[in-house]
């Protein structure tokens, strides 16, 4: 199975790994990934994927959608280049501590289950959503949702 990791950052997990910023950034402090040995890297935009239709079995993305200017265009592009499924992990809109003094760096969008239901309504594909619970720092028996994993199946 051929996997595309969109917005791979410092942790590329695909057979092909795409990122717009391969060099050091606010999020990527350990340096460039361009010359990492054995990594098939492509520099490009997640909103305009430079690949043919259905080029990959699976398209995967982990915590980049919240940074994009047009997340709907990103989802369309992922569905275009995927043969069987798209897996997207995004932070849940309420995952941030309400007492947080500084906003999340570079986050343009905030998502919840209703956002995905609205966007995927009328879509010909089946989608599932998994919530990633995380224990509260002060109350370990209380859990809050940190991330959402959305899987869109094309088959």
N, C-alpha and C positions, 0 to 999 in steps of 0.2 A: 504494500500500500504506500503510495506516494503522498507525503504530508508537506503542506506549506505552512510555515509559522510566520504569520503576519505581525510585524512589530516585535520581532524576536528579542531585541535588547541584548543584554549580556548573556542570556540563557537560551541560545538557539536550540530548538527541539525538533525541527523539521528536516526533511531531506533537502528542502530548499527553504532559506530563511530570508525574510525581507524586512528591512527597516529603513526609514527615511533618514535617520541620524546615526550612522555607524560610528561616529567619533564620540568623544566624551561630551556628556550633556549634564544637566541638573539631575536627571534620573540615573544616568549611566556614569558613575564616578570611577569605574575601574579601567577606563580607557577604551580604545578602538577595538571593534570586532572584525574589521576588514581583513586583517592578516592572520586570523585564527586558523591554525592548521586543520584541515579536514572539514571545514565548514563551507557549504555551498551558499554563498551570500549574494543577495541582489539588493542594490540600493534602489528604493522606490517608495511611492506613496500608497498607503493602505486604501485610499479613496479612488485610486486609478491603478489597479493592479496590472503590471506589464506582462500578462500571461494570456494564452488563448483560452477559450471556453472549455470547461471541464478538463483542465490540465492536471488536476490533483484529485486524489481520492478523498482526502480530508483537508479542510482548511481550518487552522487553529489560530486563536488569538487570545492573549492573556493580558488583561488590564491595559489596553490601548484605546478602546472605543471611547472612553471618557475624555480623551485628549483631542479627539477629532472634531473638525469643524462640521462635518456632515456624516453622522453615524448611520443614517439610512442609506446613503450612497455606499458607504463601507460594507454594510450587510449585503446590498445588491451585488457588489463586486465579488465578495466572498462566495455568494451563491452562484455567480456566473462561472468562476474558475473551479468550483468544487463539483466532483462527480456524485459523491454519495452523501456527505454531510459537512456541516460547518459547526465548529465548537467555539463559542465565545465566552470568555470569563470577564465579568465586569464587577466593579464594586457596587454594592447595593447603596442606594441614595441615602439610607439612614445608617450606614456603617460608620460614618465619621462621628466622633464624639461631639455632642452639641456644645460642649465647653471648649472645644478646640479653638485656640487663639489664632492660628494661621490656616488659611484655606489650603486645600490640597494643591500642590504645585502643578499648574498646567491643566487642571480639570475644567473642561468646558461644559460637560454634560453630566447629569446625574440620573441614574436609572432605577426603576423598580419594576415589579412584575407587570403592573398595568401598562407601563410604557411598551414593553415587548408584546403584550397581548394586543394592544392597539395597532402597533406597526405590523405585526404578523397576521392580523385579521384579514381574511380574504386571500391569504397566501395559500398556494396549492401544496405546501409542504407541511409535514408534521413537526412540531417543535415541543421539546420538553425543557423544563427548568428545574435545576437543582439548587438548593440554597445551602451555603456553607456556614454552619453555625460556629460561633466562637464564644468561649466563656468570657463573661464580663470581668474586668480587672479587679473590681472591688467585691463583686458578688459571684464567686465561681460557679454557683448552681444556676445562675441566670445567664442565658445565652442570647446573643444578638446575631443578626445576619451580617456577615462580612462581605462575601462575594456571592454572585449568582453565576451559574454555569448554564448557558443556553445552548442546546443542541438542536440544530435544524436538519432534519433528514430529507434528502431529496428523493430517496427511493421508497 
